[in-house]
Amino acid sequence: RLRGRVVIALRPEDVLADPPAFLFARGFAQARGFRLLLGGLTPLLARAFPAETTGFEHMELGWDEVLAGTALAALGLPAERTVLSGVDSPAALDWARGQGIALVTGRLARPA
């Protein structure tokens, strides 16, 4: 009954600490219908973990003022799979909406 509803979050340092264990865990989770989220991404880390090849259904990008002048596409993150965290300011919410990001967390995160 939980197939497709459970999301398991991993951080980049966990993936990099033991790549073979990550590949095993990714296969295990996907075989059971669990979705994976790569959390704690910065613009630099987003470029190091291409969304198309990592096997994560969602990528969590932390809001940072540096993002204000950056296009999401330049980071290689698809809007429909990106979660913007730290949406505590109107600037963060405006940027997320402008990039087509529908999944946000933070004090200003609420349905549009």
N, C-alpha and C positions, 0 to 999 in steps of 0.2 A: 503493500500500500504506500510505502514511502518512496518507491522508485521514482526518480526524477525530482523529488522534493528535498532531499537531503543534500546540503552543500558542505563540502569539507574545505576548510581554508588552510592553506600552507603559505609560509613566508619564503622569500627567495633564499635566505640563508639556510633554511631547512633543505631546500631542493639542492643547493650547491654543496652542502655538507656531505651528502651521500647520494650521488646520482643513481647508482643501481637500486638503492632502496626506494628512491622516488619513483623510478620506472615501475618497480614491482607494485608499489602502493597505487600508482595511477592506474595500472591495469586492473588491479583488484577492485578499486572504486568504480571504474567505468564498467566492469563486468557486472556489477551489482546495480547499475543505474544511478550511482551517486554522481553529483556534479562537483567539479573542483574549482576553487577560487584561489588565485594567486594574489595574496594581500601584501600591503606595505610597499607598493611600487612607487618609485620616484621617477621623474623623467629619464634619468640615466639608466635605471634598472629596467624600465619599460623597453628601452631599445635593446637591452641584453636578453630579454625574454620575449621573443616574437610570439604574438598571440596565435599565429597560424601553425606553429610547430611545437608548442609546449604541451598541448593537450588540456589546457585549462578552459573551462567554459566561460569563466568570468575573470576579469583582471581588475583588482582594486588599486586605484591611483589616489594617492593622498594629495589634497589640495595644497598648493603652494603658490605664492604670488608670482613666481617665475612662470607658472602655467598661463598666466593672463595673456601673454603674448605668443603662446604656442598653440598650434593647431593639433588636435588629437591625432589626426592622420599622420602627422610628422613623427609621432611616437609609435606608430604601428599598431595602435589599439582601435579595434572597431567599436563604435559608439554603443551598439546594441549589446555588447559583452562587457562594457566598462562600468565599474561602480566607482563613483567619485566620493571619497570619504573626506570628512572635515569640512563639510559645507556649513560653515558658521557665519558666513558673510554674504551680503548681496552679490559681491563680485564673484564669489565661487559659484553661487547658484546661477547667475547670468552666464558665466563661462560654460557651465555644464549644459544649460539649455541651448546655448549657441552652438555647441559641439554635437548636439543631438543625444546627449546622455540622459537617460530616463531614470537610472538607478543611482540615487544619491543617499548619503548618510550624513548626519550632523544636525545642528540645532535648526537649520532652515529647511531641512528635508521634509517635504510634505507634498502631497499630490498637487499638480499644477491645475 
